[in-house]
Amino acid sequence: MADIKFNSNEKLIFLDIGIASSDGSWIIYLPVVLDTGATTTILPADILVDLGYDPGHPGLSRVRLITGSGVGYAPSITIKSLIVGGEKINNVSVLCHDLPAEAGIDGLLGLNFLKNFDFTVEYSSGRLRFIKIQE
Amino acid sequence: MGKKLSTKRIRSRYKDEWVLLLNPEISSETGIEGGEVVFHSKNREEVHKRLSDFKGNKAIVFTGKIPEEVGVLL
């Protein structure tokens, strides 16, 4: 179980996630927003390249991306693992897309990660709790 | 490499910036707790460009806030 503190006075639910490099030897931690309105986790291409992934590979599928400001396409890539609050999920699909820097984040933690957990948001205590669903 | 600083210290020293940390300390409860500051900038892309200069576990911290008058739809 992960028990994560967040600042309930902020406009969004910010949290730090860890992304494993393609060879699994190191991790980069990034600020993201928990987004139950996003089907898929979103990360910027620059960071995926640094981690040893190839978001520009012509063989990758491109997913139609419907946002508040329009429709586009983004490559989908599978990362080795994603870590939140000490809980790790392997082989997570992410979309490569740069969000505006003004939001103060590098990505979105979407439902394709969240669906691995029963999770609760407690605004009264500023706590997120993730309990992994057993398969 | 830089001296290790706590995230609290980083937030007060580098206001409204993107900060790149090497060898970050991570808490499962609170996330990034601190690390060695190796680069910082007001510009996120500048920080992304410097990522490949540093090997090993890293972290990015944004020390700013969304302005009060701004709404966000992601």
Backbone of each chain as ProteinMPNN parsed JSONL, in Angstrom:
{"seq_chain_A": "MADIKFNSNEKLIFLDIGIASSDGSWIIYLPVVLDTGATTTILPADILVDLGYDPGHPGLSRVRLITGSGVGYAPSITIKSLIVGGEKINNVSVLCHDLPAEAGIDGLLGLNFLKNFDFTVEYSSGRLRFIKIQE", "coords_chain_A": {"N_chain_A": [[0.847, -1.206, 0.0], [0.491, 2.224, -0.782], [0.927, 5.317, 0.789], [0.457, 8.521, 0.443], [1.445, 11.878, 0.844], [-0.191, 14.875, -0.092], [-0.486, 18.301, -1.202], [-3.246, 19.788, -0.22], [-4.066, 22.332, -0.597], [-3.264, 23.165, -3.033], [-4.044, 23.774, -6.546], [-4.193, 21.566, -8.145], [-3.661, 17.962, -7.928], [-0.606, 17.259, -7.089], [2.135, 15.048, -7.532], [5.108, 13.066, -7.066], [6.597, 10.951, -9.404], [8.368, 7.945, -10.267], [10.383, 6.923, -13.0], [11.653, 4.171, -14.652], [14.779, 3.604, -16.304], [15.444, 2.41, -19.677], [17.087, 0.179, -19.516], [16.74, -0.481, -16.937], [18.509, 0.343, -14.97], [18.632, 2.771, -13.668], [16.741, 5.571, -12.322], [14.432, 8.215, -12.988], [12.893, 10.869, -11.306], [9.878, 12.674, -11.361], [7.737, 15.613, -11.402], [4.266, 15.249, -11.505], [0.756, 15.369, -12.361], [-2.028, 13.928, -10.79], [-4.467, 12.474, -12.696], [-7.582, 11.694, -13.313], [-9.01, 12.077, -15.515], [-7.535, 11.422, -17.664], [-6.852, 8.969, -20.005], [-4.474, 7.673, -20.306], [-1.129, 7.582, -19.072], [1.037, 10.371, -19.372], [4.073, 11.515, -20.698], [6.981, 13.611, -21.265], [8.812, 13.729, -24.383], [11.591, 14.344, -24.349], [12.501, 13.463, -21.87], [11.963, 10.75, -21.955], [13.717, 9.993, -23.974], [16.18, 10.527, -22.727], [16.069, 8.541, -20.844], [16.584, 6.349, -22.321], [14.739, 5.369, -24.09], [12.981, 5.244, -27.261], [11.122, 7.42, -28.509], [10.731, 8.394, -31.047], [10.746, 6.362, -32.815], [9.907, 4.854, -35.891], [8.264, 2.633, -35.923], [6.492, 2.735, -33.832], [3.164, 2.771, -32.455], [0.742, 5.312, -33.056], [-1.296, 7.282, -31.099], [-4.555, 8.582, -31.054], [-5.152, 11.685, -29.667], [-7.211, 13.28, -27.579], [-7.811, 16.406, -26.443], [-8.488, 19.248, -24.256], [-8.05, 21.351, -25.906], [-8.085, 20.494, -28.491], [-7.527, 18.002, -31.09], [-5.012, 15.586, -31.505], [-2.087, 13.619, -32.338], [-0.132, 11.154, -30.684], [2.902, 9.393, -30.029], [2.91, 6.059, -28.713], [4.478, 4.375, -26.103], [6.09, 1.708, -24.345], [7.073, 1.659, -21.067], [9.637, 0.484, -18.82], [9.183, 0.349, -15.997], [7.037, 2.001, -13.608], [6.917, 4.059, -10.796], [5.163, 4.841, -7.885], [4.92, 6.322, -4.827], [6.411, 4.23, -3.724], [5.206, 1.983, -4.736], [5.359, -0.202, -7.441], [4.74, -0.588, -10.894], [5.138, -2.689, -13.611], [5.997, -2.495, -17.125], [4.422, -0.306, -18.402], [2.255, 1.498, -20.466], [2.85, 4.588, -22.048], [2.042, 7.862, -23.26], [3.807, 9.973, -25.458], [4.156, 13.232, -24.991], [4.37, 16.72, -24.831], [3.515, 18.738, -22.204], [2.254, 22.041, -21.409], [4.716, 24.12, -19.919], [3.916, 25.928, -18.031], [2.109, 24.737, -16.353], [3.608, 23.559, -14.45], [4.448, 20.939, -14.312], [5.692, 17.704, -15.414], [4.269, 15.737, -16.554], [1.35, 13.563, -16.776], [-0.379, 11.443, -14.527], [-2.124, 8.849, -15.453], [-5.21, 6.938, -15.99], [-4.481, 4.378, -16.898], [-2.37, 3.601, -15.307], [-3.464, 4.001, -12.769], [-5.571, 2.2, -12.627], [-4.605, -0.138, -11.671], [-4.907, -0.138, -9.02], [-6.889, 0.141, -6.01], [-7.817, 3.262, -5.17], [-7.784, 6.137, -3.038], [-8.705, 9.533, -2.456], [-8.102, 11.791, -0.039], [-9.128, 14.734, 0.871], [-9.433, 16.038, 3.292], [-7.329, 15.237, 4.918], [-5.193, 15.461, 3.233], [-4.187, 13.212, 1.815], [-3.25, 10.522, -0.315], [-4.167, 7.271, -1.069], [-3.083, 4.171, -2.159], [-3.965, 0.976, -2.952], [-2.79, -1.99, -4.064], [-4.377, -3.873, -6.565], [-4.957, -7.24, -6.401], [-4.08, -9.746, -8.716]], "CA_chain_A": [[0.0, 0.0, 0.0], [1.188, 3.515, -0.77], [0.22, 6.365, 1.526], [1.216, 9.659, -0.08], [0.953, 13.206, 1.23], [-0.237, 15.908, -1.132], [-0.883, 19.612, -0.696], [-4.66, 19.957, -0.579], [-4.317, 23.743, -0.904], [-2.908, 23.416, -4.426], [-5.175, 23.675, -7.471], [-4.184, 20.215, -8.714], [-3.009, 16.99, -7.036], [0.757, 17.037, -7.577], [2.911, 14.011, -6.866], [6.347, 12.693, -7.752], [6.624, 9.559, -9.849], [9.665, 7.481, -10.751], [10.357, 6.19, -14.271], [12.9, 3.406, -14.812], [15.443, 3.666, -17.604], [15.117, 1.254, -20.522], [17.839, -0.995, -19.045], [16.364, -0.704, -15.538], [19.639, 0.579, -14.053], [18.472, 4.004, -12.906], [15.366, 6.113, -12.282], [14.252, 9.671, -12.887], [11.666, 11.242, -10.587], [9.295, 13.843, -12.013], [6.441, 16.078, -10.882], [3.119, 15.042, -12.397], [-0.561, 15.571, -11.749], [-2.948, 12.79, -10.833], [-5.514, 12.908, -13.622], [-8.541, 10.623, -13.627], [-9.591, 12.396, -16.822], [-6.593, 11.006, -18.721], [-6.883, 7.508, -20.161], [-3.118, 7.135, -20.336], [-0.064, 8.4, -18.493], [1.699, 11.186, -20.388], [5.426, 11.961, -20.335], [7.612, 14.333, -22.383], [9.759, 12.956, -25.206], [12.987, 14.595, -23.915], [12.816, 12.643, -20.696], [11.987, 9.345, -22.394], [14.977, 9.796, -24.721], [17.26, 10.441, -21.736], [15.945, 7.243, -20.156], [17.007, 5.287, -23.235], [13.637, 4.937, -24.963], [13.032, 5.899, -28.577], [9.749, 7.817, -28.88], [10.662, 8.745, -32.466], [10.856, 5.151, -33.644], [8.779, 4.835, -36.84], [7.407, 1.478, -35.709], [5.573, 2.912, -32.694], [1.8, 3.175, -32.809], [0.4, 6.685, -32.672], [-2.634, 7.258, -30.509], [-5.317, 9.829, -31.201], [-5.134, 12.344, -28.367], [-8.275, 14.286, -27.514], [-7.551, 17.29, -25.301], [-9.398, 20.38, -24.154], [-7.788, 22.346, -26.948], [-8.128, 19.939, -29.84], [-7.206, 16.59, -31.301], [-3.701, 15.373, -32.123], [-1.606, 12.238, -32.268], [1.086, 11.038, -29.879], [3.406, 8.016, -30.017], [2.731, 5.275, -27.485], [5.684, 3.598, -25.818], [5.974, 0.967, -23.08], [8.249, 1.863, -20.196], [9.977, -0.708, -18.035], [8.381, 0.409, -14.762], [6.628, 3.303, -13.092], [6.853, 3.93, -9.342], [4.449, 5.891, -7.154], [4.849, 6.041, -3.391], [7.033, 2.928, -3.44], [4.504, 0.915, -5.473], [5.892, -0.264, -8.798], [4.033, -1.347, -11.923], [6.014, -2.927, -14.756], [5.479, -2.467, -18.494], [3.318, 0.66, -18.449], [2.186, 2.296, -21.7], [2.739, 6.036, -21.851], [2.027, 8.663, -24.478], [4.865, 10.986, -25.474], [3.513, 14.506, -25.314], [4.855, 17.791, -23.963], [2.483, 19.616, -21.636], [2.794, 23.396, -21.213], [5.542, 24.246, -18.709], [3.226, 26.792, -17.072], [1.373, 23.908, -15.386], [4.539, 23.162, -13.392], [4.558, 19.479, -14.265], [6.301, 17.066, -16.583], [3.389, 14.74, -17.138], [0.087, 13.206, -16.117], [-0.523, 10.052, -14.103], [-3.464, 8.557, -15.954], [-5.965, 5.772, -15.515], [-3.863, 3.075, -17.193], [-1.605, 3.242, -14.106], [-4.332, 4.026, -11.581], [-6.502, 1.06, -12.596], [-3.959, -1.25, -10.962], [-5.074, 0.105, -7.588], [-8.01, 0.844, -5.402], [-7.163, 4.439, -4.605], [-8.667, 7.129, -2.437], [-8.19, 10.889, -2.284], [-8.67, 12.389, 1.178], [-8.755, 16.148, 0.935], [-9.394, 16.508, 4.683], [-5.998, 14.968, 5.497], [-4.163, 15.601, 2.202], [-3.59, 11.887, 1.64], [-3.643, 9.602, -1.38], [-3.848, 5.899, -0.675], [-3.133, 3.221, -3.27], [-3.868, -0.433, -2.566], [-2.655, -2.725, -5.315], [-5.386, -4.907, -6.802], [-4.305, -8.528, -6.64], [-4.602, -10.414, -9.929]], "C_chain_A": [[0.877, 1.249, 0.0], [0.307, 4.541, -0.069], [1.008, 7.653, 1.279], [0.58, 10.968, 0.383], [0.864, 14.098, -0.005], [-0.761, 17.201, -0.517], [-2.313, 19.896, -1.152], [-5.012, 21.418, -0.842], [-3.95, 24.107, -2.347], [-4.141, 23.239, -5.318], [-5.311, 22.29, -8.082], [-3.542, 19.268, -7.696], [-1.653, 16.639, -7.648], [1.376, 15.864, -6.818], [4.139, 13.693, -7.708], [6.267, 11.23, -8.142], [8.037, 9.216, -10.318], [9.487, 6.678, -12.031], [11.695, 5.478, -14.421], [13.458, 3.586, -16.21], [15.178, 2.38, -18.38], [15.889, 0.003, -20.114], [17.591, -1.276, -17.561], [17.44, -0.337, -14.529], [19.507, 1.87, -13.25], [17.059, 4.566, -13.123], [15.425, 7.633, -12.324], [12.893, 9.934, -12.241], [11.178, 12.584, -11.107], [8.023, 14.302, -11.309], [5.345, 15.858, -11.937], [1.837, 15.389, -11.634], [-1.353, 14.275, -11.845], [-4.165, 13.219, -11.653], [-6.441, 11.752, -13.98], [-9.273, 10.908, -14.936], [-8.673, 12.024, -17.981], [-6.607, 9.484, -18.818], [-5.505, 6.91, -19.937], [-2.153, 8.114, -19.686], [0.685, 9.115, -19.622], [3.043, 11.67, -19.863], [6.057, 12.671, -21.525], [8.669, 13.495, -23.085], [11.194, 13.114, -24.722], [13.39, 13.655, -22.793], [12.874, 11.17, -21.073], [13.271, 9.043, -23.175], [16.138, 9.653, -23.739], [17.256, 9.085, -21.025], [16.295, 6.059, -21.069], [15.903, 4.731, -24.111], [13.728, 5.715, -26.285], [11.62, 6.285, -29.025], [9.606, 8.212, -30.344], [10.721, 7.54, -33.381], [9.65, 5.04, -34.579], [7.822, 3.655, -36.631], [6.4, 1.639, -34.576], [4.171, 3.273, -33.181], [1.576, 4.602, -32.325], [-1.064, 6.71, -32.267], [-3.296, 8.611, -30.704], [-5.495, 10.433, -29.813], [-6.171, 13.465, -28.371], [-8.055, 15.118, -26.262], [-8.581, 18.41, -25.279], [-9.219, 21.372, -25.283], [-7.766, 21.765, -28.354], [-7.758, 18.47, -29.882], [-5.847, 16.508, -31.983], [-3.344, 13.908, -32.056], [-0.31, 12.207, -31.464], [1.573, 9.59, -29.932], [3.207, 7.356, -28.662], [3.957, 4.393, -27.309], [5.482, 2.874, -24.482], [7.245, 1.153, -22.27], [8.412, 0.661, -19.28], [9.207, -0.757, -16.719], [8.126, 1.854, -14.353], [6.378, 3.128, -11.6], [6.118, 5.128, -8.749], [4.379, 5.479, -5.693], [5.415, 4.676, -3.017], [6.355, 1.754, -4.121], [4.94, 0.943, -6.936], [4.996, -1.104, -9.699], [4.97, -1.47, -13.13], [5.258, -2.804, -16.082], [4.225, -1.589, -18.628], [3.385, 1.423, -19.782], [2.085, 3.775, -21.341], [2.65, 6.697, -23.222], [3.101, 9.737, -24.362], [4.251, 12.303, -25.917], [4.008, 15.557, -24.323], [3.685, 18.658, -23.504], [3.076, 21.008, -21.442], [3.551, 23.499, -19.881], [4.839, 25.058, -17.623], [2.453, 25.994, -16.021], [2.286, 23.407, -14.273], [4.719, 21.668, -13.249], [5.263, 18.965, -15.51], [5.362, 16.047, -17.209], [2.11, 14.554, -16.341], [0.137, 11.745, -15.712], [-1.966, 9.658, -14.409], [-4.026, 7.227, -15.482], [-5.287, 4.44, -15.84], [-2.913, 2.644, -16.078], [-2.551, 3.077, -12.916], [-5.222, 2.788, -11.482], [-5.882, -0.194, -11.961], [-4.206, -1.19, -9.459], [-6.521, 0.46, -7.256], [-7.384, 2.07, -4.766], [-8.194, 5.429, -4.079], [-7.934, 8.465, -2.341], [-8.886, 11.471, -1.069], [-8.239, 13.842, 1.266], [-8.645, 16.634, 2.375], [-8.017, 16.311, 5.302], [-4.868, 15.158, 4.484], [-3.441, 14.294, 1.945], [-4.158, 11.19, 0.411], [-3.277, 8.212, -0.905], [-4.078, 4.967, -1.865], [-2.989, 1.824, -2.719], [-3.878, -1.253, -3.847], [-3.733, -3.804, -5.422], [-4.664, -6.204, -7.142], [-4.923, -9.184, -7.852], [-4.906, -11.866, -9.654]], "O_chain_A": [[1.885, 1.31, 0.704], [-0.898, 4.617, -0.307], [2.088, 7.848, 1.836], [-0.636, 11.147, 0.326], [1.748, 14.071, -0.862], [-1.391, 17.197, 0.541], [-2.557, 20.203, -2.319], [-6.129, 21.719, -1.263], [-4.272, 25.193, -2.828], [-5.141, 22.645, -4.913], [-6.4, 21.884, -8.487], [-2.948, 19.718, -6.717], [-1.557, 15.845, -8.583], [1.166, 15.709, -5.615], [4.199, 14.008, -8.897], [5.917, 10.374, -7.329], [8.801, 10.095, -10.716], [8.572, 5.862, -12.147], [12.75, 6.106, -14.33], [12.71, 3.705, -17.181], [14.742, 1.381, -17.809], [15.417, -1.113, -20.332], [18.17, -2.205, -16.998], [17.312, -0.665, -13.35], [20.203, 2.044, -12.25], [16.303, 4.103, -13.977], [16.335, 8.254, -11.775], [11.889, 9.31, -12.583], [11.963, 13.518, -11.274], [7.315, 13.5, -10.699], [5.494, 16.236, -13.099], [1.852, 15.66, -10.433], [-1.338, 13.608, -12.879], [-4.813, 14.216, -11.334], [-6.124, 10.933, -14.843], [-10.058, 10.086, -15.409], [-8.995, 12.28, -19.141], [-6.396, 8.794, -17.821], [-5.374, 5.79, -19.444], [-2.346, 9.328, -19.748], [0.932, 8.542, -20.683], [3.148, 12.167, -18.741], [5.717, 12.376, -22.671], [9.333, 12.662, -22.469], [11.943, 12.138, -24.683], [14.499, 13.121, -22.782], [13.722, 10.427, -20.579], [13.839, 7.959, -23.045], [16.981, 8.769, -23.894], [18.305, 8.559, -20.656], [16.298, 4.909, -20.63], [16.102, 3.732, -24.803], [14.454, 6.703, -26.398], [10.996, 5.578, -29.816], [8.487, 8.352, -30.839], [10.744, 7.69, -34.603], [8.507, 5.12, -34.131], [6.691, 3.684, -37.115], [5.547, 0.774, -34.379], [4.004, 3.979, -34.176], [2.143, 5.036, -31.322], [-1.942, 6.23, -32.984], [-2.666, 9.655, -30.536], [-5.943, 9.753, -28.89], [-6.025, 14.465, -29.074], [-8.107, 14.597, -25.148], [-9.432, 18.51, -26.162], [-10.127, 22.146, -25.588], [-7.458, 22.475, -29.311], [-7.687, 17.792, -28.857], [-5.561, 17.257, -32.917], [-4.184, 13.061, -31.755], [0.508, 13.123, -31.553], [0.765, 8.663, -29.887], [3.317, 7.992, -27.614], [4.413, 3.746, -28.251], [4.786, 3.373, -23.598], [8.345, 0.845, -22.729], [7.464, -0.074, -19.004], [8.643, -1.793, -16.367], [8.869, 2.775, -14.693], [5.716, 2.179, -11.18], [6.416, 6.278, -9.071], [3.846, 4.421, -5.36], [4.932, 4.041, -2.08], [6.876, 0.639, -4.089], [4.894, 1.987, -7.586], [4.551, -2.187, -9.32], [5.522, -0.477, -13.604], [4.042, -2.988, -16.141], [3.132, -2.071, -18.926], [4.44, 1.925, -20.17], [1.332, 4.16, -20.447], [3.127, 6.153, -24.218], [3.283, 10.336, -23.302], [3.873, 12.467, -27.077], [4.058, 15.308, -23.118], [2.963, 19.235, -24.318], [4.294, 21.139, -21.321], [3.077, 23.021, -18.85], [5.128, 24.899, -16.437], [2.172, 26.498, -14.934], [1.807, 22.889, -13.265], [5.101, 21.182, -12.184], [5.413, 19.67, -16.508], [5.642, 15.543, -18.296], [1.829, 15.272, -15.382], [0.636, 10.904, -16.459], [-2.899, 10.072, -13.722], [-3.415, 6.503, -14.697], [-5.499, 3.462, -15.123], [-2.669, 1.449, -15.91], [-2.438, 2.117, -12.152], [-5.587, 2.372, -10.383], [-6.571, -1.19, -11.744], [-3.776, -2.07, -8.713], [-7.264, 0.994, -8.079], [-6.51, 1.941, -3.908], [-9.306, 5.542, -4.594], [-6.717, 8.517, -2.169], [-10.106, 11.628, -1.06], [-7.122, 14.144, 1.684], [-7.86, 17.537, 2.665], [-7.581, 17.122, 6.119], [-3.698, 15.028, 4.844], [-2.212, 14.269, 1.865], [-5.355, 11.25, 0.129], [-2.18, 8.003, -0.388], [-5.139, 4.984, -2.489], [-1.986, 1.514, -2.077], [-4.838, -1.221, -4.616], [-3.966, -4.555, -4.475], [-3.854, -6.248, -8.068], [-6.144, -9.185, -8.01], [-5.351, -12.585, -10.549]]}, "seq_chain_B": "MGKKLSTKRIRSRYKDEWVLLLNPEISSETGIEGGEVVFHSKNREEVHKRLSDFKGNKAIVFTGKIPEEVGVLL", "coords_chain_B": {"N_chain_B": [[30.453, 17.389, -7.663], [27.299, 18.994, -6.718], [26.315, 20.297, -3.461], [24.31, 18.428, -1.169], [20.933, 19.241, -0.836], [17.93, 19.901, 0.986], [14.535, 19.465, -0.191], [12.915, 21.48, 0.738], [14.729, 23.536, 1.253], [15.679, 23.903, -1.319], [13.41, 24.881, -2.577], [13.189, 27.389, -1.379], [15.593, 28.594, -2.105], [15.728, 28.529, -4.916], [13.544, 30.021, -6.371], [10.514, 29.679, -8.224], [11.568, 28.057, -10.276], [12.882, 25.422, -12.409], [14.441, 22.613, -11.25], [17.222, 20.517, -11.394], [18.156, 17.513, -9.967], [20.689, 15.394, -8.704], [21.229, 12.051, -7.606], [18.825, 11.801, -5.927], [17.004, 11.968, -2.82], [14.428, 9.92, -1.831], [11.185, 9.745, -0.537], [8.666, 7.445, 0.263], [6.336, 8.481, 1.122], [6.339, 11.299, 0.878], [7.582, 11.909, -1.495], [10.049, 13.521, -3.491], [12.734, 14.326, -1.501], [15.101, 15.659, -1.424], [18.403, 16.408, -2.733], [21.396, 16.525, -4.834], [21.932, 19.588, -6.236], [22.3, 20.116, -9.575], [21.71, 21.612, -11.782], [19.756, 24.464, -12.685], [16.924, 26.356, -13.766], [14.75, 28.887, -15.124], [13.506, 28.008, -17.277], [11.95, 25.193, -18.464], [12.658, 23.555, -20.625], [15.38, 23.978, -20.904], [16.366, 22.656, -18.695], [15.62, 20.046, -19.301], [17.284, 19.65, -21.497], [19.753, 19.398, -20.308], [19.754, 16.974, -19.059], [21.08, 14.654, -20.044], [23.69, 15.118, -19.383], [24.274, 14.142, -16.944], [24.747, 11.238, -15.078], [23.027, 8.455, -13.627], [20.652, 8.124, -10.865], [18.118, 10.595, -10.984], [16.288, 13.672, -10.429], [13.563, 15.9, -11.039], [12.492, 19.015, -9.952], [9.911, 21.351, -9.586], [9.698, 24.606, -8.494], [7.814, 26.527, -8.423], [4.44, 27.888, -8.423], [1.086, 27.403, -9.578], [-0.306, 30.309, -10.834], [-2.67, 32.316, -8.988], [-4.767, 33.395, -10.48], [-5.051, 31.724, -12.595], [-6.598, 29.085, -14.347], [-6.662, 25.52, -14.857], [-6.906, 23.118, -17.375], [-6.294, 19.983, -18.185]], "CA_chain_B": [[29.011, 17.579, -7.705], [26.784, 19.969, -5.765], [26.018, 19.885, -2.095], [22.933, 17.945, -1.017], [20.013, 20.175, -0.184], [16.56, 19.398, 1.147], [13.581, 20.085, -1.12], [12.446, 22.728, 1.361], [15.793, 24.515, 1.01], [15.705, 24.146, -2.766], [12.251, 25.726, -2.904], [13.431, 28.775, -0.952], [16.769, 29.137, -2.791], [15.522, 28.642, -6.375], [12.104, 30.27, -6.505], [9.909, 29.665, -9.563], [12.523, 27.466, -11.22], [12.981, 23.982, -12.591], [15.721, 22.249, -10.632], [17.646, 19.144, -11.676], [18.881, 16.936, -8.826], [21.348, 14.103, -8.878], [21.14, 11.209, -6.41], [17.761, 12.32, -5.061], [16.479, 11.171, -1.709], [12.997, 9.742, -2.107], [10.331, 9.194, 0.515], [7.453, 6.883, -0.34], [5.197, 9.275, 1.585], [6.358, 12.703, 0.461], [8.229, 12.081, -2.793], [11.445, 13.976, -3.528], [13.086, 14.979, -0.234], [16.292, 16.477, -1.609], [19.406, 15.848, -3.637], [22.453, 17.446, -5.256], [21.481, 20.482, -7.313], [23.325, 20.178, -10.634], [21.331, 22.631, -12.758], [18.436, 25.057, -12.421], [16.573, 27.35, -14.778], [13.327, 29.255, -15.219], [13.014, 27.387, -18.504], [11.914, 23.73, -18.309], [13.365, 22.881, -21.718], [16.819, 24.047, -20.603], [16.646, 21.577, -17.732], [15.527, 18.772, -20.04], [18.463, 19.524, -22.367], [20.942, 19.057, -19.513], [19.586, 15.663, -18.416], [22.056, 13.644, -20.487], [25.023, 15.438, -18.844], [24.426, 13.563, -15.608], [24.399, 9.812, -15.065], [22.532, 7.935, -12.351], [19.303, 8.545, -10.477], [17.93, 12.044, -11.063], [14.926, 14.14, -10.154], [13.241, 17.272, -11.428], [11.574, 19.68, -9.02], [9.466, 22.69, -9.975], [9.524, 25.291, -7.211], [6.793, 27.56, -8.546], [3.037, 27.531, -8.201], [0.171, 27.917, -10.598], [-0.821, 31.598, -10.345], [-4.025, 32.294, -8.43], [-5.787, 33.773, -11.468], [-5.0, 30.789, -13.715], [-7.256, 27.787, -14.24], [-5.957, 24.504, -15.653], [-7.641, 21.975, -17.908], [-5.267, 19.167, -18.835]], "C_chain_B": [[28.554, 18.544, -6.598], [26.516, 19.377, -4.394], [24.576, 19.403, -2.023], [22.09, 18.973, -0.275], [18.651, 19.51, -0.032], [15.655, 20.095, 0.134], [13.066, 21.414, -0.566], [13.448, 23.859, 1.082], [15.848, 24.891, -0.472], [14.575, 25.093, -3.153], [12.484, 27.171, -2.488], [14.599, 29.405, -1.71], [16.523, 29.388, -4.283], [14.029, 28.836, -6.655], [11.666, 30.296, -7.963], [10.866, 29.131, -10.632], [12.31, 25.966, -11.328], [14.377, 23.584, -12.138], [16.007, 20.769, -10.895], [18.524, 18.641, -10.535], [19.516, 15.62, -9.232], [21.278, 13.365, -7.547], [20.056, 11.687, -5.44], [17.436, 11.368, -3.916], [14.967, 11.128, -1.868], [12.296, 9.136, -0.892], [9.08, 8.637, -0.16], [6.227, 7.705, 0.049], [5.174, 10.679, 0.981], [7.057, 12.95, -0.87], [9.668, 12.547, -2.66], [11.745, 14.801, -2.268], [14.296, 15.891, -0.368], [17.242, 15.814, -2.581], [20.458, 16.887, -3.97], [21.934, 18.292, -6.412], [22.593, 20.578, -8.361], [22.97, 21.192, -11.73], [19.971, 23.196, -12.35], [18.188, 26.157, -13.443], [15.092, 27.687, -14.653], [12.664, 28.517, -16.38], [13.084, 25.858, -18.395], [12.731, 23.026, -19.397], [14.878, 22.896, -21.505], [17.221, 22.925, -19.643], [16.598, 20.231, -18.442], [16.78, 18.55, -20.899], [19.699, 19.072, -21.595], [20.872, 17.658, -18.903], [20.709, 14.691, -18.763], [23.469, 13.926, -19.976], [25.302, 14.71, -17.534], [23.926, 12.118, -15.607], [23.932, 9.392, -13.669], [21.139, 8.436, -12.05], [19.216, 10.071, -10.43], [16.505, 12.394, -10.652], [14.779, 15.561, -10.665], [12.209, 17.81, -10.44], [11.193, 21.027, -9.635], [9.102, 23.422, -8.693], [8.455, 26.385, -7.26], [5.402, 27.036, -8.216], [2.219, 28.035, -9.37], [-0.424, 29.221, -10.064], [-2.302, 31.52, -9.961], [-5.09, 32.515, -9.506], [-5.85, 32.805, -12.653], [-5.77, 29.508, -13.395], [-6.554, 26.799, -15.159], [-6.927, 23.422, -16.086], [-6.638, 21.15, -18.693], [-5.9, 18.062, -19.656]], "O_chain_B": [[29.307, 18.864, -5.678], [26.494, 18.163, -4.193], [23.714, 19.913, -2.739], [22.484, 19.497, 0.766], [18.274, 18.656, -0.834], [15.971, 21.186, -0.342], [12.814, 22.354, -1.319], [13.068, 24.975, 0.727], [16.041, 26.055, -0.823], [14.767, 25.999, -3.964], [12.027, 28.089, -3.169], [14.605, 30.615, -1.938], [17.05, 30.347, -4.847], [13.348, 27.921, -7.118], [12.347, 30.855, -8.822], [10.962, 29.672, -11.733], [11.669, 25.333, -10.489], [15.372, 24.15, -12.59], [15.17, 19.899, -10.658], [19.519, 19.275, -10.184], [18.95, 14.843, -10.001], [21.269, 13.988, -6.485], [20.337, 11.946, -4.27], [17.572, 10.149, -4.026], [14.312, 12.159, -2.02], [12.755, 8.155, -0.308], [8.505, 9.273, -1.043], [5.195, 7.634, -0.618], [4.113, 11.186, 0.617], [7.119, 14.091, -1.327], [10.42, 12.04, -1.828], [11.109, 15.822, -2.005], [14.506, 16.783, 0.453], [16.925, 14.785, -3.178], [20.422, 18.003, -3.451], [21.541, 17.758, -7.449], [23.689, 21.058, -8.073], [23.833, 21.583, -12.515], [19.148, 22.504, -11.752], [19.12, 26.804, -13.92], [14.292, 26.895, -14.153], [11.44, 28.414, -16.458], [14.171, 25.298, -18.249], [13.408, 22.032, -19.133], [15.574, 21.951, -21.875], [18.289, 22.327, -19.779], [17.448, 19.372, -18.207], [17.275, 17.429, -21.018], [20.589, 18.436, -22.16], [21.84, 17.206, -18.292], [21.227, 13.992, -17.892], [24.354, 13.081, -20.111], [26.442, 14.671, -17.071], [22.825, 11.825, -16.074], [24.399, 9.923, -12.661], [20.514, 9.097, -12.88], [20.106, 10.746, -9.913], [15.638, 11.527, -10.543], [15.743, 16.324, -10.716], [11.206, 17.163, -10.135], [12.049, 21.751, -10.141], [8.301, 22.933, -7.896], [8.219, 27.08, -6.272], [5.227, 25.895, -7.789], [2.609, 28.974, -10.063], [-0.983, 29.243, -8.967], [-3.073, 30.756, -10.542], [-6.166, 31.919, -9.464], [-6.603, 33.027, -13.6], [-5.617, 28.925, -12.321], [-5.921, 27.201, -16.135], [-7.675, 22.877, -15.274], [-6.181, 21.574, -19.754], [-5.191, 17.271, -20.277]]}, "name": "protein", "num_of_chains": 2, "seq": "MADIKFNSNEKLIFLDIGIASSDGSWIIYLPVVLDTGATTTILPADILVDLGYDPGHPGLSRVRLITGSGVGYAPSITIKSLIVGGEKINNVSVLCHDLPAEAGIDGLLGLNFLKNFDFTVEYSSGRLRFIKIQEMGKKLSTKRIRSRYKDEWVLLLNPEISSETGIEGGEVVFHSKNREEVHKRLSDFKGNKAIVFTGKIPEEVGVLL"}
